[in-house]
Amino acid sequence: MEVEDIIAKIVEETELEEDEVRENIEEKMEEFEGLVSEEGAVHLVAKEHGVQIAEQGDGELKIENVVPEMRKVHIKARVVDISDVNTFERDDDEEDGKVQNLVLGDETGTIRVTLWDEQTEIAEKIEEDDVIEISGAYSVEDNQGNAELRLGDEVQVKMADDDDIPEVKNPNEAQEASIIDVSEEGATYRVRGMVLNVYTSNPFYTTCPECEDSVREDEDGNHVCEEHGEVDPEHALAISAVVDDGTDSIRGVFFRDQARDLLDIEEDEELEGDVEAVEESAEGVAGKEVELEGRTRYNDYFGRIELITNSYSVLDTEKELEQLLDIMEA
């Protein structure tokens, strides 16, 4: 559903006026300092007021047309990447759980598919570059605001003819670039620059302790995971920083491990939601020369490309200068 359609549905099903809904959307976007787009914000407002906005797929979809909260999604796509299987302990002392990710792509983009437990057997039967057809899946919104596919009980997965699916570039292969040349949405870039600002307003979100997906709060105040039901949530970090390399600047978004690395704080401080530790650590980050690697997305609120960081390091500029001088003198 488009943003305007969702706003109309919220007005129809609640006691809110249209201007109140739009004000709530603006407040959500300000609250997350651009970490969510207008579309993401309106979804959050709808959820808070109990408005269901799930869509049903209509025939075979291109990946760019898959959005969060769709049902009966039908796609045909090429397997771009298959992750390793990760195991985790369940709280109820049952056998360990398993989770594995696929990245599928077509000419319009890529999407992640999460496989749980026995679903991981699907990955054993396919290889990278195979073309598969999935019907009856549903989509959720991942921690970075993107659509992610899940396989329900009625899903069907089968091999497909690859004639009409072009070769797809692995979005995880990074290209080194000056910030001014970072222009392709959904691509992976490696950039260098100086940290100008770190934003720490509302630095935490709540996650499921088993699968680390975001959880929602129901009307009774319970935290609910789409996969594991009611859970005792943990805190996870999500902060942003502006990096400039002299050609331009870009907003980098840091989640969990990358956020801890940037701020140099301990995992216990993250899980406890220690806002004071985050704010104190952020004061020492500005001015550092860093290298970031991550995938780009378009931020509707700022009207610019931003970088969802998956790798971060502080540069030793003096050592690099010495090495450069040695090469020049050789």
N, C-alpha and C positions, 0 to 999 in steps of 0.2 A: 504493500500500500504506500502511496505517496504521502509526504508530510501533511499536506492539506487534507487529504482523506482521513488520516488518523486524527487530526485536530477535530474534524467534523464528527467523527465517531465518539471522541471523548466528550464533546459537548452534548451529543445526543444521549449518551448513557450515564452522564453524571449531572450534578447540579452546577457545574462550572460554566461560566460564560466564556466566549471565545477569547476575549482579551485576557481573562485570567489564565487560560490554558497557555496562551503565547507568553505570558509573564512567567509562568512556571517553567516553560522551555528555556527562556533566557536565563533564569536563575540556575537551571541545571548546567547550562553551558558555562556560565561564570564559575559555578561551584567546582567544575572539573578543569577549569582553566584551559579549555580547548582540547582536552583529551577525548571529548565526545563531540561528534558532529551534531548538526540540528536534527538529523534523522535519528541518531542515537539518543539524543535528549528527549525527543517526543516519544520514543519507545519507553524510556524510563518513566516519564510522566504517566503514560498509559498504564504501565504496570503498577505504579503507586496507587492508582485509582481503580484497579481491578478491571480494566478494559482489555479484552482479548483482541489482539490484532493479527493473529496468525493468518497466513495466506496459504492457499492450496496451489501447488504447481499446475500449470495448464499446458500439458504436453511436454515435449522435450525442451529443456531450457539451456541457454548458453550460460556459462559460469558467471558472467558479469551481471546476469539477471537474478541470481540467487541471493536473497536477502535473509536476514535473521527471521525466525519464527514462521517459516513456511512449512506446509505439510505436503506429503506425497510428491516430493521433488523427483524429477526424472532428468538425468543428465547422461551424456556420453562424453568421455574425456580420456586423455592419455595419462598414464601413470608417470609422474615426474620424479617422485621421490618416495622411498619406503623407509621409515625410521626403524630403529631397533625396538624390540619389545621391552617395555619397562614393567616391572612387577612391584606391587605394593601390598602391605599388610592391611587387612580389614580389621575394624574395631570389634567385630562380632566373633573373632577367632575362627572364621571360616578359612578355607584355603586362600592363598594369596591371589589378589586380583591382577589382571594384566591389561595394559593399555598400549596401543600402537597407533601411529599416525601415517596416513598416506597424503601426498600432495598430488592432486589431479589438475590437469590443465587443458584448455582448448585455445582457440585463436583470440579469445576475449579476456583471458586471465587464468588465475589458478585459485584453488580452494583446498582447504585441509579437510580430511575425513578422519574422524576418530573412531577407532575400533576398540571395543571393550571385551575382555575375557575370551569366550569362544569365537568371537568375531575375528580375532587375530589370525584364525586359520585361513581367512580369505587372503591375507598377505602372503601366505605360504604358497599359494597357487598362482600368483601373478609376479611379473617382473617389471622393472622400470622400462618404459617405452611401450608397454602393452596398452591397448585401448579397451576400456571396460564400460559397461552400461549399468547404471544404477537407477532403479525405480522404486518408489515407495519410501524414500528417505525423508528425514525432516531436518530443518536447519535451526541452529541456535546462534547467539552472538558470542564470540569469544572475548577474551580479556582485552583485546586490542580493537574492539568495535567491528570486526569483520565477521562475515557469515562463515559458519563451520557446519559441515554435514555430520549427522549421526544416523546410524542404521537401526531402525525400529524392528519390531517383530515381523512385520509384513514386507520387509524390504527384499528386493531381488537384485542380485549382482551376477553379471555374466560377461564373458568375453565378447568383443564386438569387432566389426570390420573397421580397419583403421584408414580406409581410403579417404574419408572426408575429415579426418582430424590431423592437422599439420603437426610437424615437430614443434615441441614446446620447450622453450629455454627454461632451465631450472632456475627458479627465482632466488634460490639460495646461493648462486654463484655471484660473488661480489665483483663489481667493477670499481676501480679506484678513480676518483673524480674530484675536481674542485667543486665547491658547494654551488657555484653559479651554474654548473653543468648538471646538477641533480634535477632532472626534469621528468623522468619516466615514472609513472605511478605503478606500484606493485613490483618494482625492481629492487635489487639489493646493491647497495653502494658502500664504499669505504671512503670516509672523508677525514680530514685533519683540520684542527683549528683550536681557537682559544674559547674556553667557557666564559660567557659574558654574564649570564644570570642563571640561577637555579630557582625553580618555583616549587614551593613546598606546601601550598594551601591544600588541605584535604589529601594528604599523601597516602592514605591507606584505603583499601577496599577489602571486603571479606570474601574468603574462599573456603571451599570444601577441603577438609584435612586429608581426604583420601585421594581425590583426583585433581585438586588445585584449581578447579573451575570456579568462577564467580557464583555466589549464592544470592538468592533473593530473600527478602523478609516478608512473611505473609502477614495477614491482618491480625494474627495473634502474637506477632513479634518473634515467631520462630524463624530460623534460618534454614532455607530449603535449597538443596542441590537438585538439579534436573536429573542426575544419574543416581544419586544415593539418598534422596529424600531428606528428612530433617537431620541436621548435623550441628555439632558444636563448632562454629567457624573459627578460622585463623585469620590473622591480618596479613595482607600482602602489600608491598610498596608499589606505588605508581607515581613517578615524578617526571617533570620535564625540565630541560635546560636549553638555552640558546647558545649555539656554537658558531663562531665567525672565523673564516680563514682569509679575510682580506678581499675576497671576490664577492662574497655574499654571506648571509647568515642562514641557519636552519634550526628549527626546533627539533631536538632529540627527545624521544619519550623512552623512559627507562622503567622496566618492570622487574620486580623481585631481585634476582641475582645481580642484574646489571645496575639496578638502583642501589643495592648494597655496596657494590664495587665503587660506584661513583661517589657515594657518601662516606665510604669506609666505616660502615657500622656492622654490628654483629647480627646474626640471624635471629637470636633471641629478642633483640630490640625490635626487629621487624614483626615477629610473631606476636609480641605483646602490644604492638601499636604505639610504640614510644615516640610521640610527636616531638617531644623536647629534644630527644637525641637526633632526630632528623633535622630539625631546625638549626641546632648547634653545628652539626657536621656540614650542612649546606653552606655555612658562612665561609668555610675554607676551600670551597671548590672553585669559585670564580677566579679567573686568571690562569688556570691550569691549561697547558697545551695537551690536547687529547687526540686520540684516534677512535672513531666510531665506525662500526659496521652494522648495517641493519636494512630493513625493507621499508620502502617508501609507501605512504598513503596520502591521499588528499584530505586536508582538514578543511571542511566546509566553513567552519567558524572563522578561521583566519584567512581562508582563501589561498592557501599555500600548501606545497608539499612539505611533509614532515617525515622524520626518520624514526621508525620503531626499532630501537637499538637491541641487537642480540650479542654484541661484543664491544668491550670498552677497555681502553688502556691509556695510561698517562705516558706522554712522550718524554724521553730524556733528550731534550734539544741540544744540550751541550755536547753530549756524546755523539749525536748525529752530526753536529757541525765538525767535530774533530775527525770523524770518519770521512766526511766530505772533503776536508782539507787534505787528508792523507791521500785520497784518490786523485785530487788535483795535482798534488806534488809528485805523484808516482810517474 
